Amino acid sequence: MAHNRCSDRIRRDNGPSSRAKLISIRRRGSVVVTLGYRRKRRALGNLRYRFEQVDQSSPVRNARANTLRSRLGYATGEWRGLSLLLEFENNTHVGQDRFNDGSDPVTDRAVIIDPDPTEINQAVLRITASKRTEIIAGRHRVVLDNERFFGDADFRQNQQTFDGVTLVNLALPRTELRYDHLSGAQGPLGSDSRRGSFNTDVDIFHATYRAQSGLAASAYGYFIDVDDDASLSSRTIGARVSGEHRAPKDLRVIYAAEIARQSDFGNNSASFSLDYYRVEPGLRAGDASVSIGLEVLEGNGTNAVQTPFATLQRFQGFADVFTTTPTNGIEDRFLAFSYKKPRIAGLDSVRVWGAYHEFEAAQSNSRYGSEIDAAIALSFLRHYRLTAKYAAYDSERFATNIERIWLILEIRL
């Protein structure tokens, strides 16, 4: 959910070498693959227990899920410009299933998209072709900008990864040029679901410039052809800017704006050309920030702007009501806040964030409903994080009233 971070944080590169640039961009920018484990061999481990409860009005019963996700992997050190990463992932349902995980026949319960697959999450060969060029091949995470179009959906227990090749070049000053060709997508629903694994023919062209002033500007073209579901095939051309600037009285002005046009492409037999745009100005004071925003995904009554490979929980509320854009499109007007304090009361950090949304159709201005979101995360003892989240969607003319509660304990090794 992008407005949890009222604007993208710009990680500047002041290092002396292009290798430092590559590590900096990999850790915070658009290439998020092996977390910068360049020189050291390292075992990777992660456990995350989650309780999720869904209370909603008809037509299905309420749901409750206890799940435990585990990841185990190993990253090699670099040898002659080559390094490897292999990571496995498992999600286990703890106790009796009282929810529809999106891939099984429990259809009388509300949906909680956390199936129980065991799979290879990442299998990556990274090639340092030169001091300013890297090639990433295999199954890996693809995270672009604020994850509106491509992300790893990491809130879900089954992370989203892609099969393909990524080329990153940093030859131009303060600029990242990137090309991806993706032949497959493994989504949060897992390979057991018809909509959890896709054969794709995706080409991504992406360029980002990071100015010393704190501005980050991106331009992109996403050419998506999905063999298994032609309705997801599209061409999207767009641009995005974000950043922050100093203001009087120790304030900082934060901002993000994006515009794109999406049209039919590949095996999609529909004919459409629709706009996407988002504006989000705000203020930051110390550890706190607040922003207001408008996000619009247009629809024409038959087709609408779709973002099937986004990190959807970052957008349009925690409650996951709008994982597919309605055919009349959607306008999301929101007010968001965030507060993060490091090293407080014996904790590594405390973060509190939330938002209020009002949703309506982009074509007819018919109101869909409103939503309140709130969350708190406590990090402690370096490896532990405890999170509580709440979402309440109040329906007017779309879907049904929904309340969701999450309690999450994560251990990172």
C-alpha positions in Angstrom: 0.0 0.0 0.0 1.9 2.9 -1.3 0.4 5.7 0.8 1.8 4.0 4.0 5.0 5.5 2.8 3.8 9.0 2.1 6.5 9.4 -0.5 9.2 7.1 -1.8 12.4 7.5 0.1 15.2 8.4 -2.2 18.4 6.6 -1.4 21.2 8.7 -2.7 24.5 7.4 -4.0 27.5 9.2 -2.7 29.9 6.3 -2.9 33.1 6.2 -4.9 32.4 3.3 -7.2 29.8 1.9 -9.5 29.8 -1.3 -7.4 28.5 0.7 -4.5 25.9 2.2 -6.8 24.7 -1.3 -7.8 24.4 -2.4 -4.1 22.6 0.8 -3.2 20.1 0.5 -6.0 19.6 -3.2 -5.3 18.7 -2.6 -1.7 16.3 0.2 -2.1 15.6 0.8 -5.7 14.0 -1.2 -8.5 16.3 -4.3 -8.5 15.5 -6.3 -5.4 16.9 -9.7 -5.9 19.6 -10.8 -3.5 19.7 -8.0 -1.0 23.3 -7.1 -1.8 24.9 -10.2 -0.5 27.9 -9.7 -2.8 31.1 -10.8 -1.1 29.8 -13.1 1.8 28.3 -16.5 1.6 25.2 -16.5 3.8 22.3 -18.7 4.8 18.9 -17.0 4.6 16.0 -17.8 6.9 12.6 -16.3 7.7 9.6 -17.4 9.8 6.3 -15.6 9.8 3.3 -16.6 11.8 0.0 -14.9 11.0 -3.5 -14.9 12.5 -6.1 -13.3 10.2 -9.8 -12.9 10.8 -12.4 -11.7 8.4 -15.9 -10.6 9.4 -18.2 -9.7 6.6 -21.9 -9.6 5.8 -23.4 -12.2 3.4 -23.1 -14.1 1.2 -20.4 -16.2 2.9 -19.4 -17.1 6.4 -16.7 -15.4 8.4 -13.2 -16.7 8.2 -10.2 -17.3 10.5 -6.7 -18.4 9.4 -3.6 -19.4 11.3 -0.7 -19.8 8.9 3.1 -20.2 9.3 5.4 -19.3 6.4 9.0 -20.4 6.3 11.7 -19.5 3.9 15.2 -21.1 3.8 17.9 -20.2 1.3 21.6 -19.8 0.6 23.4 -17.0 -1.2 26.9 -17.7 -2.4 29.7 -15.2 -2.5 30.9 -13.7 -5.8 33.3 -15.7 -7.9 34.7 -14.1 -11.1 31.6 -12.0 -11.4 29.2 -14.9 -10.7 26.9 -15.5 -7.7 24.0 -17.7 -6.9 20.9 -17.6 -4.7 18.5 -20.5 -4.0 15.5 -20.0 -1.7 12.7 -22.4 -0.8 9.3 -21.3 0.6 6.6 -23.1 2.5 3.3 -22.0 4.0 1.5 -24.3 6.4 -2.1 -24.0 7.6 -2.1 -24.4 11.4 -5.2 -26.1 12.8 -8.5 -26.5 11.0 -9.0 -24.6 7.8 -11.9 -22.1 8.3 -11.2 -19.9 5.3 -11.2 -20.0 1.5 -7.5 -19.7 0.5 -8.3 -19.0 -3.1 -7.3 -22.4 -4.4 -9.4 -25.0 -2.5 -13.1 -26.0 -2.4 -13.9 -24.2 0.9 -16.2 -21.8 -0.8 -18.6 -21.1 2.0 -16.0 -19.0 3.9 -14.5 -15.5 3.2 -11.3 -15.4 1.2 -7.9 -15.2 2.8 -5.3 -15.5 0.1 -2.8 -17.7 1.8 -2.7 -21.2 0.3 -0.2 -23.8 1.5 2.3 -24.5 -1.3 5.9 -25.6 -1.0 8.0 -24.3 -3.9 11.2 -22.7 -5.1 10.8 -19.0 -4.3 14.0 -17.8 -5.9 16.7 -19.5 -8.0 19.0 -16.7 -9.3 22.2 -16.5 -11.2 23.7 -13.0 -11.1 26.4 -12.0 -13.6 28.5 -8.9 -13.1 29.2 -8.3 -16.8 31.1 -5.1 -16.1 31.5 -2.5 -13.4 28.2 -0.8 -14.5 26.2 -3.8 -15.8 24.5 -6.7 -14.1 22.4 -9.6 -15.5 20.0 -11.5 -13.2 18.7 -14.7 -14.6 16.2 -17.3 -13.2 13.3 -17.0 -10.7 13.5 -13.7 -8.8 11.7 -10.8 -7.3 10.8 -7.9 -9.5 10.0 -4.6 -7.6 9.6 -1.4 -9.6 9.0 2.1 -8.2 6.2 2.0 -5.6 5.1 -1.5 -6.7 1.9 -0.3 -8.4 2.5 -2.4 -11.5 5.2 -4.9 -10.5 6.0 -6.0 -6.9 6.7 -9.0 -4.8 3.3 -9.0 -2.8 5.4 -9.7 0.3 2.5 -9.1 2.7 1.0 -12.4 1.5 2.5 -15.5 2.9 3.3 -16.8 -0.6 5.7 -14.2 -2.2 5.3 -13.2 -5.9 8.3 -14.0 -8.1 9.0 -14.1 -11.8 10.9 -16.3 -14.2 13.1 -14.4 -16.6 16.1 -12.3 -17.3 16.9 -8.8 -16.0 19.5 -6.5 -17.4 20.6 -3.4 -15.3 23.0 -0.7 -16.6 24.3 2.3 -14.7 26.6 3.8 -17.4 24.8 7.2 -17.3 25.3 9.4 -14.2 22.7 8.9 -11.5 20.6 6.9 -13.9 19.5 3.3 -13.9 18.4 1.7 -17.3 16.7 -1.6 -17.0 15.2 -4.3 -19.3 13.3 -7.4 -18.2 12.0 -10.3 -20.1 9.7 -12.5 -18.0 8.4 -15.9 -19.2 6.4 -16.8 -16.0 4.8 -15.4 -12.9 4.2 -17.2 -9.6 1.6 -15.2 -7.7 0.4 -15.3 -4.1 -2.3 -17.9 -4.9 0.4 -20.5 -5.7 0.8 -23.1 -8.5 -2.3 -25.1 -7.3 -4.6 -22.2 -8.3 -5.6 -21.4 -11.9 -4.8 -17.8 -11.2 -1.7 -18.4 -9.1 0.8 -19.3 -11.9 1.0 -17.8 -15.3 2.9 -18.4 -18.6 3.8 -14.9 -19.8 5.6 -13.0 -22.5 6.4 -9.8 -20.7 8.9 -7.1 -21.7 9.7 -4.3 -19.3 11.6 -1.1 -20.2 12.4 1.1 -17.2 14.6 4.1 -16.6 15.1 6.0 -13.4 17.0 9.2 -12.7 17.9 10.3 -9.2 18.8 13.9 -8.8 20.9 15.4 -6.0 17.9 17.5 -5.0 16.0 14.4 -3.9 13.9 14.1 -7.0 13.5 10.6 -8.6 12.0 10.5 -12.0 11.0 7.2 -13.9 9.7 6.4 -17.3 8.5 3.0 -18.3 6.9 0.7 -20.8 5.2 -2.6 -19.7 4.2 -5.0 -22.5 2.3 -7.8 -20.9 1.1 -10.9 -22.8 -0.4 -13.6 -20.5 -1.0 -16.9 -22.2 -3.4 -18.3 -19.5 -5.7 -15.2 -19.3 -5.9 -12.9 -22.2 -7.9 -10.3 -20.2 -4.6 -9.5 -18.3 -2.7 -8.7 -21.4 -2.0 -5.0 -21.8 0.5 -2.3 -22.8 1.2 0.4 -20.3 3.3 3.5 -21.0 3.9 5.9 -18.1 6.1 8.2 -16.0 6.5 8.9 -12.3 8.2 11.5 -10.1 8.7 11.5 -6.3 10.8 13.2 -3.7 11.0 15.7 -0.9 12.2 19.2 -0.3 13.0 21.2 2.8 10.4 23.7 4.0 10.4 26.3 6.8 10.2 25.2 10.5 12.0 21.9 10.1 9.2 20.6 7.7 9.8 18.7 4.5 7.4 18.8 1.5 7.0 15.2 0.2 5.4 14.4 -3.1 4.6 11.7 -5.7 2.9 11.9 -9.0 2.4 9.3 -11.7 0.5 9.1 -15.1 0.2 6.2 -17.5 -2.0 5.0 -20.3 -3.0 1.3 -20.6 -4.3 -0.3 -23.8 -5.0 -3.7 -25.2 -2.0 -5.8 -26.3 -1.0 -9.3 -27.3 -3.7 -11.9 -27.2 -6.3 -9.5 -25.6 -9.2 -9.3 -28.1 -10.7 -6.2 -26.4 -10.1 -2.7 -27.7 -9.4 0.0 -25.1 -7.2 2.9 -24.1 -7.5 4.0 -20.5 -5.6 6.3 -18.2 -4.1 5.8 -14.8 -2.9 8.7 -12.6 -2.0 9.3 -9.0 -1.0 12.4 -7.1 0.1 12.5 -3.4 1.4 15.6 -1.8 2.3 15.7 1.9 4.4 17.0 4.8 7.0 15.4 6.9 8.0 16.7 10.4 10.7 14.6 12.1 9.5 11.0 12.3 5.9 11.8 11.3 4.3 12.4 7.9 0.9 13.0 6.5 -0.3 13.1 2.9 -3.5 13.4 0.9 -3.9 11.7 -2.4 -6.0 10.8 -5.4 -5.5 7.6 -7.5 -7.6 6.9 -10.6 -7.8 3.7 -12.6 -10.2 4.4 -15.5 -12.8 2.1 -16.8 -15.2 2.2 -19.8 -18.0 -0.1 -18.5 -16.4 -3.1 -20.2 -12.7 -2.9 -19.5 -10.6 -1.1 -16.8 -7.0 -0.5 -16.0 -5.7 -3.6 -14.3 -2.4 -4.2 -12.4 -2.3 -8.0 -11.9 1.4 -8.1 -10.8 1.3 -5.3 -8.3 1.7 -5.5 -4.6 -2.0 -5.0 -4.2 -2.1 -4.5 -0.4 -0.2 -1.3 -0.7 -3.1 0.3 -2.7 -6.8 1.0 -2.2 -6.9 -0.2 1.4 -5.8 -3.2 3.5 -9.1 -5.0 3.1 -8.4 -6.3 -0.4 -11.8 -5.3 -1.8 -10.4 -4.0 -5.1 -7.8 -6.6 -6.1 -9.5 -6.5 -9.6 -10.5 -3.1 -10.9 -14.3 -2.8 -11.5 -15.2 -2.3 -15.1 -16.4 1.3 -14.4 -12.9 2.0 -12.9 -12.2 3.4 -9.5 -11.3 6.7 -7.9 -9.6 6.5 -4.5 -9.4 9.7 -2.4 -7.3 9.1 0.7 -5.7 10.7 3.7 -2.7 8.8 5.0 -0.3 9.2 8.0 2.9 7.5 9.2 5.1 7.7 12.2 8.3 5.7 12.8 10.6 6.1 15.8 13.9 4.2 16.1 15.3 3.0 19.4 12.4 3.8 21.8 11.5 2.1 25.1 14.0 -0.7 24.5 12.7 -1.5 21.0 14.6 -1.3 17.8 11.8 0.8 16.3 8.1 1.5 16.5 6.0 2.3 13.4 2.4 3.4 13.3 0.5 4.1 10.0 -2.9 4.1 8.5 -5.3 5.8 6.1 -8.9 6.8 5.4 -10.2 6.1 1.8 -13.3 7.1 -0.1 -14.0 5.0 -3.3 -16.2 5.7 -6.2 -16.5 4.7 -9.9 -14.3 6.6 -12.3 -16.8 6.6 -15.1 -20.1 7.2 -13.3 -19.0 8.8 -10.0 -21.2 6.2 -8.2 -20.0 5.7 -4.7 -18.5 2.3 -3.9 -17.8 2.8 -0.2 -15.1 3.9 2.3 -12.4 2.3 4.4 -10.4 2.9 7.6 -7.0 1.3 8.0 -4.6 1.3 10.9 -1.4 -0.6 11.8 1.4 -0.8 14.3 4.7 -2.7 14.1 7.3 -3.2 16.8 10.8 -4.4 15.9 13.0 -5.8 18.7 16.1 -7.9 19.5 17.3 -7.2 15.9 15.5 -10.2 14.4 11.9 -9.9 15.6 8.9 -7.9 14.4 5.4 -7.9 15.8 2.6 -6.3 13.7 -1.1 -5.7 14.3 -3.3 -4.4 11.4 -7.0 -3.5 11.1 -9.2 -2.7 8.1 -12.9 -1.8 8.0 -14.6 -1.4 4.6 -18.1 0.2 4.6 -19.9 -0.7 1.5 -22.4 1.5 -0.3 -22.8 0.1 -3.8 -19.9 -2.3 -4.2 -19.1 -5.6 -2.5 -20.1 -6.0 1.1 -19.1 -4.7 4.6 -15.7 -6.3 5.6 -13.6 -6.1 8.7 -10.1 -7.7 8.7 -7.7 -8.2 11.7 -4.1 -9.4 11.5 -1.6 -10.4 14.2 1.8 -11.2 12.8 5.1 -12.3 14.4 8.1 -12.5 12.1 11.6 -13.8 12.8 14.4 -12.9 10.4 17.6 -14.8 10.7 
